[in-house]
């Protein structure tokens, strides 16, 4: 077994957790799950497959994942982040087993590619593949940045490298579940977009950089996106994804994906931002009070980050 432990956050993931864990057992038996009090068989299945499971009250993704980093019971050299609806391909498993132990001491993190499946189709176009994500890092050298949505692992030291093979994001829930989940995400995305202007918190984050890593480039482009006019930007984003980045080559599933992920979701974010302006204007304190009363979100500040585990 490779000297790596895996942290997974779960809530009602009985459809996915067995598939995820089965893919991990080919290179590690050290899996730590932080569960948000699931009401299905997630915990039972995970424990039956050898995972260590604790339960912790949900605040947001970053807080929950950093709780997992701080309380990880395994003292492995490497830590890996996985979502319950993801699994590792055999080719990536072989690469982890073969390459990870031999990485130089200067290497602190490893990027892998994620391929997304939607309506049982691999979304290869529209700029959605390859998506490079920092998913492996040396224990004590990384933490989850404290943002409300689209969180990334931030290294505290060390260089990075890339592995060639993929993990897969293939959620098995239906479209009603998907739209309900993304409706919730619109609230978090609103906060992120407003935070670019109002700087509600000053927690350490991935720094925006056009010619940096993928997450730095995405953060840079999101800041540019946030400065564009409401409703114009989701339409332009859809056109960019579907036509310029050839999303139409993924057939009907690709069309639905681009309409929902690139247009509907971001249009709904803008509609909710317009609602904020109509109801309370653009005063910073009024916006903070609005989110507290309407959504139960305290924008000032976000929950503090723990000190990374030594």
Buried (B, 14 or more C-beta within 10 A) or exposed (E): EBBBBBBBBBBBBBBBBBBBBEBBBBBBBBBBBBBBEBEBBBBEBBEEBEBBBEEBEEEBBBBBBBBBBEBBEBEBBBBBBBBBBBBBBEEBBEBBBEBBEEBEEEBBBBBBBBBBBBBEBBBBBBBBBBBBBBBBBBBBBBBBBBBBBBBBBBBEEBEBBEBEBBBBBBBEBEEEEBBEEBEEBBBBBBBBBBBBEBEBBEBEBBEBEEEBBBBBBBBBEBEEBBEEEEBEBBBBBBBBBBEEBBBBEBEEBBBBBBBBBBBBBBBBBBEBBEEBEEEBEEEBEEBBEBBEEBBEBEBBEBBEBBEBBE
